[in-house]
């Protein structure tokens, strides 16, 4: 099968694989820019099927290896074993057509990104995320085979370094020395299993309980990226919901505190946060919710931080 699955072909496909029985129903789900995402219900179970797209649905050209679906399936299975209440269960994976089937989160769940954009800041979610991420990172350090299993980082380059870090360097040549420094840090340090997409859009909240999704960028790398990626997205939200900026900054602080960031991880964290946030206005994948004036403010703020001689603190980031 070379064509992408849709609401008409998915049920025969899953029946043939023995995942579901006849009589199931299908629902088209919104799943970001990188996958076909379909909800399946057979009366007994609520499932989600994901199939990796060969080209992401963004304004610019952004191609990515579909093998990321296999990475995601393997990583989901591993992380579910570590934090079973915070990661969906893997039900099926088909490496030939790059699909995976997982358990669906409760339908009452909300997307943390949507909560934040509506001005609802749940500090307990931020604290949970710090604890969850620390468990994953620490587990990978204690189990060296994990680092071997996820050593290939081609997808991380395709999906993060190039469209985020290199992309803003092409737009703003004055930050090239800083960006070269940050890229070198990410490429040289291979010490932890890194999620690679630890963002509010990939976090569901059900009754104050956090569930993390999307593991296709998982790789052995620098743990600072996961911390910076989440905080950068919080920073972007603070330019949209200025009336709760202090609460969003507090969420970032609680996230770091519950993670227990070390001085080594923290060293250039602020610069990585600024780089990722700048990429959300001048990179390949731009935020959709910031008005031009807010984009200009965020751009000026992050550029100034990337050009200063010392890494910005959390307070400077959310100033």
C-alpha positions as CSV (number, residue, x, y, z in Angstrom):
1,X,0.0,0.0,0.0
2,X,1.6,3.3,-1.2
3,X,-1.3,5.7,-0.7
4,X,-2.1,7.4,2.6
5,X,-4.9,6.0,4.6
6,X,-8.2,8.0,4.9
7,X,-11.5,7.6,6.6
8,X,-12.7,5.3,3.9
9,X,-9.7,2.9,3.7
10,X,-8.6,2.7,7.3
11,X,-11.2,0.3,8.6
12,X,-10.5,-2.5,6.1
13,X,-6.8,-1.9,6.7
14,X,-7.1,-2.4,10.5
15,X,-9.5,-5.3,10.1
16,X,-7.0,-7.1,7.9
17,X,-4.3,-6.5,10.5
18,X,-6.5,-7.9,13.2
19,X,-6.5,-4.7,15.2
20,X,-10.3,-4.2,15.2
21,X,-13.4,-6.2,14.3
22,X,-16.0,-5.1,11.8
23,X,-18.5,-2.4,12.7
24,X,-16.0,0.2,14.0
25,X,-16.5,3.9,13.3
26,X,-14.0,6.5,12.1
27,X,-13.4,10.1,13.1
28,X,-11.0,12.6,11.4
29,X,-8.8,14.1,14.1
30,X,-6.7,17.2,14.0
31,X,-3.1,16.0,14.5
32,X,-0.7,18.8,13.7
33,X,1.2,19.1,10.5
34,X,3.1,15.8,10.2
35,X,0.6,12.9,10.2
36,X,-2.7,11.5,9.0
37,X,-4.6,11.1,12.3
38,X,-7.8,9.1,12.6
39,X,-9.9,8.1,15.6
40,X,-11.3,4.6,15.6
41,X,-13.9,3.2,18.0
42,X,-15.1,-0.4,17.9
43,X,-17.5,-0.2,20.9
44,X,-14.9,-1.6,23.3
45,X,-11.9,0.6,22.7
46,X,-11.1,4.1,21.6
47,X,-8.0,4.1,19.4
48,X,-6.0,6.6,17.3
49,X,-4.2,5.7,14.1
50,X,-1.3,7.9,12.9
51,X,0.4,7.7,9.6
52,X,3.5,9.8,8.9
53,X,3.4,12.2,6.0
54,X,6.3,12.5,3.6
55,X,6.0,16.3,3.6
56,X,4.8,18.3,6.5
57,X,1.8,20.7,6.1
58,X,3.5,24.1,6.6
59,X,3.9,27.2,4.6
60,X,7.4,26.4,3.4
61,X,8.8,23.1,2.1
62,X,9.5,20.7,5.0
63,X,10.2,17.1,4.0
64,X,10.9,14.4,6.6
65,X,11.7,10.7,6.6
66,X,8.5,8.7,7.2
67,X,10.6,6.2,9.3
68,X,9.9,8.6,12.2
69,X,6.7,6.6,12.7
70,X,8.8,3.6,13.7
71,X,10.9,5.8,16.0
72,X,7.7,7.0,17.6
73,X,6.2,3.6,18.1
74,X,9.4,2.2,19.7
75,X,9.8,5.3,22.0
76,X,6.1,5.3,23.0
77,X,6.4,1.7,24.1
78,X,9.5,2.4,26.1
79,X,8.2,5.6,27.8
80,X,4.8,4.0,28.5
81,X,6.7,1.4,30.5
82,X,8.3,4.2,32.6
83,X,5.3,6.5,33.0
84,X,2.3,4.4,32.1
85,X,-0.3,7.0,33.2
86,X,1.3,9.7,31.1
87,X,2.0,8.0,27.8
88,X,-0.6,6.2,25.5
89,X,-0.3,2.5,25.1
90,X,1.0,1.3,21.7
91,X,-1.4,-1.2,20.1
92,X,0.0,-1.8,16.7
93,X,2.8,-0.7,14.3
94,X,3.2,-1.3,10.6
95,X,6.7,-0.3,9.4
96,X,5.8,-1.0,5.7
97,X,3.3,1.9,5.5
98,X,4.5,3.9,8.6
99,X,1.4,3.6,10.7
100,X,1.0,3.1,14.4
101,X,-2.2,2.6,16.5
102,X,-2.3,3.8,20.1
103,X,-4.8,4.1,22.9
104,X,-6.9,7.3,22.8
105,X,-6.8,9.7,25.7
106,X,-10.1,10.4,27.5
107,X,-12.4,12.4,25.3
108,X,-12.8,14.9,28.1
109,X,-9.1,15.9,27.7
110,X,-8.1,19.3,26.5
111,X,-4.9,20.3,24.6
112,X,-2.6,22.3,27.0
113,X,-1.8,24.6,24.1
114,X,-5.5,25.6,23.8
115,X,-5.8,26.0,27.5
116,X,-2.8,28.4,27.5
117,X,-4.1,30.4,24.5
118,X,-7.4,30.8,26.4
119,X,-5.5,32.2,29.4
120,X,-5.9,29.1,31.6
121,X,-2.5,28.4,33.2
122,X,-2.4,25.1,35.2
123,X,0.8,25.2,37.3
124,X,0.3,21.6,38.4
125,X,0.6,20.5,34.7
126,X,3.9,22.2,34.4
127,X,5.1,20.5,37.6
128,X,4.0,17.1,36.3
129,X,5.8,17.7,33.0
130,X,9.1,18.4,34.8
131,X,8.7,15.2,36.8
132,X,7.8,13.1,33.7
133,X,10.7,14.5,31.7
134,X,13.2,13.9,34.5
135,X,12.1,10.3,34.8
136,X,12.7,9.7,31.1
137,X,16.0,11.5,31.0
138,X,17.3,9.7,34.1
139,X,16.1,6.3,32.9
140,X,18.1,6.7,29.7
141,X,21.2,7.5,31.6
142,X,20.8,4.5,33.8
143,X,20.1,2.2,30.8
144,X,22.9,2.7,28.2
145,X,21.2,0.4,25.7
146,X,18.5,3.1,25.3
147,X,21.2,5.6,24.2
148,X,22.4,3.1,21.6
149,X,18.9,2.3,20.3
150,X,18.2,6.0,19.6
151,X,21.7,7.1,18.5
152,X,20.6,8.0,14.9
153,X,19.6,11.7,14.9
154,X,18.9,12.3,11.2
155,X,15.2,13.1,12.0
156,X,16.2,15.6,14.7
157,X,18.3,17.4,12.1
158,X,15.4,17.4,9.6
159,X,12.7,18.3,12.0
160,X,14.4,20.6,14.5
161,X,18.0,21.8,13.8
162,X,17.4,22.8,10.2
163,X,13.9,24.3,10.3
164,X,14.5,26.0,13.7
165,X,18.2,26.8,14.3
166,X,19.6,27.0,10.8
167,X,16.5,28.7,9.4
168,X,16.7,31.7,11.7
169,X,20.4,32.0,11.0
170,X,19.6,32.4,7.3
171,X,17.2,35.2,8.2
172,X,19.4,36.9,10.8
173,X,23.1,36.7,9.9
174,X,24.1,38.7,13.0
175,X,23.3,35.7,15.2
176,X,25.3,33.2,13.2
177,X,28.2,32.9,15.8
178,X,25.7,32.2,18.6
179,X,23.6,29.8,16.5
180,X,26.8,27.9,15.5
181,X,27.6,27.6,19.2
182,X,24.1,26.3,20.0
183,X,24.0,23.8,17.1
184,X,27.4,22.5,18.1
185,X,26.1,21.9,21.7
186,X,23.1,19.9,20.4
187,X,25.2,17.9,17.9
188,X,28.1,17.2,20.2
189,X,26.4,16.1,23.5
190,X,24.7,12.7,23.2
191,X,23.9,11.8,26.8
192,X,20.2,11.4,27.2
193,X,17.1,10.1,25.4
194,X,15.5,13.4,24.2
195,X,11.8,13.6,23.3
196,X,12.4,16.4,20.7
197,X,8.9,17.7,20.6
198,X,8.1,18.5,24.2
199,X,5.5,21.2,23.4
200,X,2.1,22.2,24.8
201,X,0.5,21.1,21.5
202,X,1.5,17.5,22.4
203,X,0.2,17.5,25.9
204,X,-3.3,16.6,26.8
205,X,-4.8,17.5,30.2
206,X,-7.6,15.4,31.8
207,X,-8.7,16.6,35.2
208,X,-5.3,18.2,35.9
209,X,-3.4,15.1,34.7
210,X,-0.9,15.4,31.9
211,X,-0.6,13.0,29.0
212,X,2.3,13.4,26.6
213,X,2.0,12.6,22.8
214,X,4.2,12.5,19.7
215,X,7.6,10.8,20.0
216,X,8.7,10.8,16.4
217,X,11.7,13.1,17.0
218,X,13.1,11.0,19.9
219,X,16.8,10.6,19.8
220,X,20.0,10.4,21.9
221,X,21.1,14.0,22.4
222,X,21.3,17.0,24.6
223,X,18.6,17.2,27.3
224,X,18.7,21.0,27.2
225,X,16.6,20.8,24.1
226,X,13.5,19.4,25.7
227,X,13.6,22.0,28.5
228,X,14.2,24.8,26.0
229,X,11.5,23.6,23.6
230,X,8.7,23.7,26.2
231,X,9.8,27.0,27.8
232,X,10.1,28.6,24.3
233,X,6.5,27.7,23.6
234,X,5.4,29.1,26.9
235,X,7.4,32.3,26.1
236,X,5.5,32.6,22.8
237,X,2.2,32.2,24.6
238,X,3.2,35.0,27.0
239,X,3.3,37.4,24.1
240,X,-0.2,36.4,23.1
241,X,-1.7,36.4,26.6
242,X,0.2,39.3,28.2
243,X,-2.4,39.5,31.0
244,X,-1.2,36.1,32.4
245,X,2.5,36.5,31.5
246,X,3.5,36.2,35.1
247,X,1.5,33.0,35.5
248,X,3.1,31.6,32.4
249,X,6.5,32.5,33.7
250,X,5.7,30.8,37.0
251,X,4.7,27.7,35.1
252,X,8.1,27.7,33.4
253,X,9.8,28.1,36.8
254,X,7.8,25.2,38.3
255,X,8.6,23.1,35.3
256,X,12.3,23.6,35.8
257,X,12.2,23.2,39.5
258,X,10.3,19.9,39.3
259,X,12.7,18.6,36.6
260,X,15.6,19.5,38.8
261,X,17.8,21.0,36.1
262,X,21.5,20.9,36.9
263,X,23.9,23.7,36.3
264,X,25.3,21.8,33.3
265,X,21.9,21.5,31.6
266,X,21.0,25.1,32.6
267,X,24.2,26.6,31.3
268,X,23.0,27.9,27.9
269,X,19.3,27.1,28.4
270,X,18.2,30.7,28.0
271,X,19.8,31.0,24.6
272,X,18.2,27.8,23.4
273,X,14.8,29.1,24.5
274,X,15.3,32.4,22.7
275,X,16.4,30.5,19.5
276,X,13.4,28.3,19.4
277,X,11.0,31.2,20.2
278,X,12.6,33.2,17.4
279,X,12.1,30.3,15.0
280,X,8.4,30.4,15.7
281,X,8.2,33.7,13.9
282,X,11.1,33.5,11.4
283,X,11.7,29.7,11.0
284,X,9.9,27.2,8.8
285,X,7.1,26.4,11.3
286,X,5.5,29.7,12.4
287,X,3.0,30.2,15.2
288,X,-0.5,31.1,13.9
289,X,-1.8,33.1,16.9
290,X,0.5,36.1,17.2
291,X,-0.5,39.3,15.5
292,X,2.3,41.1,13.5
293,X,2.9,43.6,16.3
294,X,3.4,40.7,18.8
295,X,5.7,38.9,16.3
296,X,7.8,42.0,16.0
297,X,8.1,42.3,19.8
298,X,9.0,38.7,20.2
299,X,11.6,38.9,17.4
300,X,13.2,42.0,18.9
301,X,13.3,40.5,22.3
302,X,14.8,37.1,21.3
303,X,17.3,38.7,19.0
304,X,18.6,40.9,21.8
305,X,18.9,37.9,24.1
306,X,20.8,35.9,21.5
307,X,23.2,38.8,21.0
308,X,24.0,39.5,24.7
309,X,27.2,38.1,26.1
310,X,25.7,35.9,28.8
311,X,22.8,33.5,28.6
312,X,19.5,35.1,29.7
313,X,17.9,34.0,33.0
314,X,14.3,32.9,33.2
315,X,13.3,36.3,34.5
316,X,15.0,38.0,31.5
317,X,13.2,35.7,29.1
318,X,9.8,36.6,30.5
319,X,10.6,40.3,31.2
